[in-house]
Structure formats: structure tokens, C-alpha cells
Amino acid sequence: MKPLIVANWKCNPQTLKGAKLLFNSIKRGMKKIRNVEVVICPPFVYLLTSDKRQATKIKLGGQNCFWKGKGPFTGEVSPKQLLNFGCKYVILGHSERRIYFDETDEMINKKIKAAISVKLNPIFCIGETKEEREKGQTQSILKSQIEKGLKKVSKKEIEKITIAYEPAWAIGTGKPCDTEEAQKMSLLIRKMMARKYSLSIAKKLRMIYGGSVNSKNARDYIKEADFQGLLIGGASLDPKEFIKIVKTISA
């Protein structure tokens, strides 16, 4: 399984010109990359910045989706619409969605099942806040997010899902989870998935890390902490840094 490197541009950049420059810079840097799967998740309005996406090694993803396929849902984007724009992945349950938009595990569960129904691959984000961690609630929070977020998701369907562990206290802070702690979280999540599904499914599960990733620590999360990829926010807006991260992983 190739490492999965996901660029989450969030609400950036501010112009179409900037989006095109960023995408094309990354595309040029990917020419000699062979053994890494790269996904870019721009704001919805920039999904067409890659009008030649079929000729590139870069895949597209959405930053979110709704659980209904169509209808009177102003401001929402359906999984099928993302698929028709060429998206292969969609980020669901990101901590910023949970915090700023009050997304619940039940809502995320609906989105996951809707994405899978149209063959869109969910990147299911889980993780604890600083307050939850300080109170010793990390394990119970992760267990709850997994149980509720994956409710009635079958063994066959779980194979389509990538789990992203992204401690909210590390996102955008410049203070990443250290490698040793990240490895503990990786093992803990796999144990939870083994109990929910099976040991074989837990072993095959693709799990990625997100939270203040940079070119200096990226390789450690793959080689030492047992993650199969990365979810990158701020560093993905710097094409030189992002390309450096991908090259570090592919080396």
C-alpha cells in the first residue's frame, strides 16, 4: 500500500490565480514521484483548477460533503457532485468542522455512508482536543468517535475508509504530537478497530496522521509511528515545503 499524502488547503488561497499557481507548482514537483499517492483537497470553488487532472499523478478530494444526494439544501455539496468533479476522496469529521460547525458523530456517520454509496473514499478524522487530553479522556473520546462515526458501516465498507488521527491540540499550533505518543495512538486506534471489526481488518487499515506536519517530522510518522500517510494543512500551501514532504516520504 502506497503512503497517502493529503493536502488540505482549507479556506485558501484567496484567488483563482493563486490556486492555479499552487496546484501547478505541486504538479511539477510530482513528476518523478513514483511510490506515494498524493491527494489535493482545495475549496469547492477551485476543484476545476486541475482541468488536466487525468494526465497528472495528483488525485482530487473534497473537504466535506452533505449526506443527501440532492434537494433543497442551500450551501451543501453532495458526494455525487464531488465524484462528478473528479474527486476520489473526501475529508469527513475534521476537527475544525466539529468545533466551528458543531458537527456531531451522527452527522459524520451519515456523510461517511453517503460517500461510500457513490464510491467516494472517506478520510475519517478523529482526535481529541487539548481539554479532553488534559482530563485524561483521549481513549474514551476516540472510542466514541469510532463507534458512532462508523455505526452500521460494514466490514466490506470499512476497506474504503482511511482513518486520520488528528489531535486538535496539534493542528495549526506548530506543536505536533511527538512520534512516541503518535505511535501509542496508532496502536490504540488499531486495537479499537480490531475489537469493532477484526484483527485482519485492523492490520490492513490505512491510517494517516495530521497536525503540524512539516518536512522535518513527516518521515518519522511513517517510519516510526506506524502511520501510512499524512494529512497536511498549512504546509500544503507552501509548494516547496509540500513537495519536500512528499519526496521525504517517497525516498
RONUMI-252672 format. One record per residue: x, y, z of N, C-alpha, C in turn; residue in three letters. Coordinates in steps of 0.02 Angstrom, whole numbers, plus 32768, in hexadecimal, padded with zeros to 4 digits. Layout:
N
XYZXYZXYZala...
//
This chain:
251
802A7FC48000800080008000802C803F8000met8020806B7FD0804680A97FCD803380D88006lys806380FD8021805181318051802381648031pro7FF2817C80577FC181AC803E7FD181F1805Cleu7FE0822180317FEF826580477FB782928030ile7F9282AF805F7F5782D7804F7F6483208061val7F5B834B802F7F638393803A7F1E83B28045ala7F1383CD80817ED483EE80917EE0843A808Fasn7EC98459805A7ED584A180517EA784CB807Dtrp7E7584AC809B7E4484D080C67E27850B809Flys7E22854680BE7E038580809C7E3A85AB807Ccys7E62858C80527E9B85AC80317EA5858D7FECasn7EC785B37FBE7EDA85F97FC17E9E86267FB1pro7EA986677FAD7E7186967FA67E5E86A67F5Egln7E8786917F2E7E77869F7EE87E7E86607EBEthr7E5B865F7E857E6186277E567EA886247E3Bleu7EC5865E7E2D7F0A86617E147F3986407E46lys7F30864F7E867F5B86317EB97F5285E67EBDgly7F1485CF7EB57F0685877EB77F2885637E7Cala7F2485817E417F4385637E077F8F85617E0Dlys7FAC85977E267FF585997E30800B85637E62leu7FE5855C7E987FF6852B7ECB7FF084E47EAFleu7FB884D67E8D7FAE84937E717FE484827E3Ephe7FF284AF7E11802384A27DDC806A849B7DF8asn807A84BF7E2D80BB84B87E4C80C384737E6Bser808E845C7E8C809084187EA9809383E47E72ile806B83EE7E3E806A83BD7E0680AF83B47DE7lys80D283EC7DDE811683E77DC2814583C07DF0arg813C83C97E30816783A77E618159835D7E67gly811F83467E4D810C83007E53812482D57E19met814482F27DE7815582CE7DAA817E828F7DB5lys81AC82917DE481D882577DEF81C4822D7E2Clys818B823D7E49817382187E83814F81D97E6Cile8164819F7E86814881607E6F811D813C7EA3arg8132813B7EE18114810D7F1180EE81307F49asn80D081697F3A80A6818C7F6A806581A17F48val802D81997F6A7FEC81AF7F507FDF81F67F6Cglu7FD882267F407FCF826C7F547F8882847F43val7F6782A07F747F2382BA7F6B7F2183037F80val7F04832D7F577EFC83737F687EB183817F73ile7EA2839F7FAD7E5D83B17FBE7E5783FD7FC2cys7E46841D7F8A7E3E84667F897DF884797F9Epro7DEB84BA7FA97DA584D07FB27D7C84BB7F75pro7D3C84B17F7E7D11849A7F487D1884C47F09phe7D1E85077F127D1F85347ED87D5D852B7EADval7D9185087EC67DCF84FF7EA17DD884B87E86tyr7DA5848F7E8B7DAD844A7E747DBE84447E2Aleu7DAE84787E047DBE84767DBD7E0384937DADleu7E2A84A47DE07E6E84BD7DD37E9884877DB1thr7E8484497DB97EA784127D997E7F83F97D5Eser7E7A84227D2A7E54840D7CF07E7683D67CC7asp7EB583C87CD87ED883917CB77EEA835B7CEAlys7EBF83547D1C7ECF83267D537ED982DE7D3Darg7EB982CA7D077EC082857CF07F0782767CD8gln7F2C82AB7CC67F7082A17CAD7FA482AA7CE4ala7F8E82B37D227FBD82BD7D597FB982827D89thr7FE982807DB67FE9824D7DEA7FC282637E28lys7FAB82A07E267F8882BC7E607F3D82AC7E5Cile7F2282957E947EDA82897E977EB982C27EBDlys7E7882CA7EB27E5282FF7ED27E2682E47F09leu7E1B830F7F3B7DEE82FD7F717DC683397F87gly7D8C832D7FA77D6483627FC37D75836B800Dgly7D6783A680277D7583B3806E7D3983A1809Agln7D018391807B7CC4838180A07C8F836D806Dasn7C58835180837C1F834680587BE1833F8084cys7BA6834280637B67833A80877B5282F18081phe7B2182DC80A97B0D829680A77AD282898078trp7AB682BE805C7A8082B6802B7A9B82BF7FE4lys7A7E829A7FB67A96829C7F717A8082DA7F4Bgly7A4682F67F5C7A2D83327F3A79F3834D7F62lys79DD838A7F5079A283A57F7179AC83EC7F8Agly797E84047FB4797F84497FCB79AE84538006pro79EF844C7FF97A208450802F7A548486801Dphe7A4084C580247A6884FE80107AAE84FC802Fthr7AE0850480047B258508801B7B4884C58022gly7B24848E80167B42844C801E7B5A84307FDAglu7B8884007FDE7BA383DD7FA37B9B83927FAFval7B7F836F7F7E7B7283277F877BAF82FE7F73ser7BB382C07F8D7BEA82937F7A7BEC82877F2Epro7BB282817F0E7BAF82757EC67BCB82B07E9Flys7BBD82ED7EB87BD983287E977C2583287E9Bgln7C4083157ED47C8983117EDB7CA582DC7EACleu7C8382A47EA87C9A826E7E7C7C9A82857E33leu7C6782AA7E207C6282C27DDB7C9582F87DCBasn7CB283177DFE7CE883477DF57D2C83257DF2phe7D2D82E37DF87D6B82BE7DF47D8A82AC7E37gly7D6582B97E6D7D8082A97EB07D80825E7EBCcys7DB382467EDE7DB882007EF27DAF81F97F3Elys7DBE82307F627DBB822F7FAB7D9282697FC5tyr7D7E826480057D5E829C80277D7182998071val7D8582D3808C7D9682D880D37D5582E080FAile7D4B82B7812D7D0E82BA81567D2082B881A0leu7CFE82E181C77D0A82E2820F7D4683098225gly7D60833581FA7D9B835C820E7D8B8383824Dhis7DBC838A82797DB183AA82BA7D9683F182B2ser7DAA8414827D7D92845882737D4784588261glu7D30842482407CE8841D82327CC3840D8273arg7CE183E2829C7CC283D082DC7CBD840D830Aarg7CF38435830D7CF6846D833B7CCE84AA8323ile7CDB84C082E57CBD84FE82CD7C7784F682B1tyr7C6584B9829B7C2484AF827D7BF9847D82A3phe7C10846C82DF7BEA843F830B7BD683FD82EBasp7C0183E282C17BF383A182A47BF6836A82D9glu7BC4834182DA7BC1830A830A7BD882C982EAthr7BE5829883137BFA825682F97BC2823882CEasp7B84824682E17B4B822C82BC7B48824A8276glu7B56828B82707B5782AC822F7B9082908204met7BC9828782237C04826D82007BF6822681E7ile7BD481FF820F7BC281BB81FC7B9781BA81BDasn7B6781E881BA7B3C81EE817E7B6582008141lys7B95822D81497BBF824381127BEB820980F9lys7C0781E481287C3281AB81167C0B817980EBile7BD0816781027BA8813680DD7B9181518099lys7B83819280967B6F81B080567BA981B08025ala7BE681BF803E7C2181BF80137C2F817A7FF8ala7C2D814880237C3B8103800F7C0880EB7FDBile7BCA81027FE17B9580EB7FB47BA180FE7F6Cser7BCA81337F617BD981487F1C7C2281397F09val7C42810F7F337C8780FA7F277CBA81347F2Flys7CAB81617F5C7CD981967F707CFA817F7FB0leu7D3D81837FB47D6181687FED7D67819B8026asn7D48818C80607D4B81BB80987D8F81BA80BCpro7DA581F580CE7DDE81FC80FD7DBE8212813Eile7DB681E4816C7D9081ED81A97DBE820681E1phe7DB3824581F57DDF826482277DC6825A826Ecys7DF38246829A7DE3823F82E17E1C825F8309ile7E0E827183467E42828F83707E2582B683A9gly7E4D82C183DB7E3782E384187E4E832C841Aglu7E2B835584417E3F839A844B7E72839E8484thr7E8F83D8848E7EBF83E284C47E9E83D68508lys7E6183F085107E3E83E885507E2E839F855Eglu7E18837B852B7E09833385347E47830C8545glu7E7F831E85277EBD82FB85357ED48308857Carg7ECF834685927EE4835885D67EBA8337860Bglu7E7B832785FA7E4E830686297E5582BA8626lys7E8282A285FC7E8C825985F67E55823685D0gly7E33825A85A37DFA823F857F7E0A82278538gln7E49822885267E5C821784E07E4081D584CAthr7E4981A184F17E33815E84DD7DE7815B84D5gln7DC2817885047D79817585007D5F819E84C6ser7D8081D684B77D6B8201847E7D7581DC843Dile7DB081BD84347DBE819983F67D8E815E83EEleu7D81813B84247D53810184217D0D8118840Clys7CF7815084297CB4816A84197CB0818083D0ser7CE481A383B97CE481BA83737CE481808343gln7D09814B83527D0B811083277CC880EB8327ile7CAD80DF83637C6F80BA83697C3580DE8347glu7C2E811F83537BF7814583377C02815782EElys7C40816982DD7C4F817D82987C4B81438267gly7C58810782807C5880CC82547C1C809E8262leu7BE880B982817BAD809182907B8F8075824Flys7B848034824F7B66801082167B90801581D6lys7BD0802281DE7BFF801E81A57C1A7FD681A5val7C0F7FB3816F7C1F7F6B816D7C6A7F5D8165ser7C7C7F1F816D7CC27F0A81657CDA7F18811Elys7CAE7F0E80EF7CC07F1B80A97CC97F66809Clys7C9D7F8E80BA7CA07FD680B07CDC7FF680D3glu7CF17FDB810B7D287FF981317D697FF78109ile7D6E7FC980D97DA97FC580AF7DB280038083glu7D7D802980797D80806580507D9480A38078lys7D97809B80BA7DA280D480E67DEA80DA80FDile7E04811780FD7E458127811B7E36814D815Bthr7E55813981927E4C815D81D17E86818E81DAile7E7481CC81E97EA781FF81F67EA682118240ala7EDC820282637EE2821882A97EFE825F82A9tyr7ED6828E82C07EEC82D482C07EDA82F38303glu7F0982F083337EFC831083737EF0835B8369pro7EB68372837E7EA383B883717ED483E98390ala7EF483D483C67F23840183E97F64840B83C2trp7F6F83E2838E7FAD83E883677FA2840B8324ala7F63841483107F55843082CE7F61847B82CCile7F8D848F82A07F9B84D682967FBF84F882D0gly7FD984D082FF7FFA84ED833A804684EE8334thr806084C6830580A884BF830180C384908336gly80958470835B80A984428391808C83FD8382lys80AD83D7835680938396834280968363837Bpro806D83318375807182F883A380B482D68398cys80DA82C883CD811B82AA83C28114826283A9asp81488249838B814482088368813081CF8397thr814C81CE83D3813D8199840280F381998415glu80D881D38423809181D98435806581C883F9glu807981DE83BF805381D08382804F81848376ala80868162838380868119837B805680F883ABgln8053811183E9802480F6841A7FDC80FD8402lys7FCF813883E47F8B814583CB7F7B81178390met7FAD810C83657FA580E0832C7F9380998343ser7FB7808083747FAA803D838F7F66803A83B1leu7F55806F83D67F15807183F97EDA806E83C8leu7EDF809583937EA9809683617EA28053833Eile7EDB8033832F7ED87FF1830F7EB87FBD833Darg7EC67FC2837E7EA77F9483AE7E5C7F9E83B0lys7E477FDD83AD7DFF7FEC83AD7DDE7FD1836Emet7E007FD983357DE57FC082F67DE47F7482F4met7E147F5483157E167F0B83187DDA7EF18340ala7DCA7F1483777D917F0083A07D4F7F0B837Carg7D4D7F4183567D0E7F5183327D047F2582F5lys7D3A7F1682D17D357EF082937D5A7EAD8299tyr7D9B7EAE828E7DC47E7182957E0D7E858295ser7E387E5882AA7E807E6682AC7E9B7E708266leu7E847E4782377E9D7E4D81F27E8A7E9081D3ser7E4D7EA781E07E377EE881C67E607F2081E6ile7E6C7F1B82277E937F4E824A7EDA7F52822Fala7EF67F19821D7F3B7F1882037F3E7F3881BElys7F0A7F2E81957F0A7F4881517EF37F91814Dlys7ED87FAB81837EBD7FEE81857EF380228174leu7EE2805081477F10808781387F0180C18167arg7F3380D4818E7F2B810981BF7F5F813E81B3met7F4A817D81B47F7881B481A87F7781E481E3ile7FAD820C81E97FB3823C82207FAD82838206tyr7F8B82AF822D7F8782F5821C7F8F83218259gly7FB5835782527FBF8385828A800483A2828Bgly800D83DD826C804E8400826A808583D4824Bser807483B4821380A6838C81EE80D383BA81C5val811483AB81C4814383D0819A817783A0817Easn81A483BA815581D5838F8134820783708165ser820C838C81A1823B837281D3821F833781FAlys81DD8336820581C18300822D819882CD8204asn818A82DD81C5815E82B3819C8173826A8199ala81B2825E818B81CA821A818381C381F181C3arg81CB821181FC81C781EE823C818281D18248asp814E81F48232810A81D9823C80FD819B8213tyr8120819581DB8119815A81B08146812181C8ile8185813181D381B780FD81E381B680E7822Blys81A48114825981A8810382A0816580FC82C3glu8133812282AD80F3812382D080BD80F882B0ala80CF80D3827B80A280A2825C806480C2823Casp806C80FC821D8037811981F48047810C81ABphe801281098183801B80FA813B801081398110gln801681728130800F81B0810A800681EC8138gly7FF8822581197FF48264813D7FBB828F8123leu7F9B82B581507F6A82E7813E7F8B832B814Eleu7F988352811A7FC1838E81227F9883CC8115ile7F9A83FB81447F758439813E7FA184728126gly7FBB849981557FE184D58144801B84C98115gly80408493811F807B848580F58068847680ADala8029846480A180148454805C800A84938032ser800B84CE80538003850D802F8046852A8019leu807B850A802E80BF851C801980D884E47FEBasp80D684EF7FA980E684B87F7A812B849A7F86pro815D84C27F9681A084A77FA281A184797FDElys8180848F8014817E84668051815584268045glu811C842D802380F283F28017811783BF7FECphe813783D67FB7815D83A97F8B819583877FB2ile81B483AD7FDD81EB8392800681D1835A8034lys81958364805081768331807A816A82F18052ile814C82F98016813D82BF7FEC817D829A7FD9val81B082BF7FC781F082A07FB48210827C7FEFlys82078298802B822282798067820182358073thr81C082338067819A81F4807181AA81C1803Bile81B481D97FFE81C081AB7FC6820781907FC2ser823481B07FE8827B819B7FE6828581568003ala
//
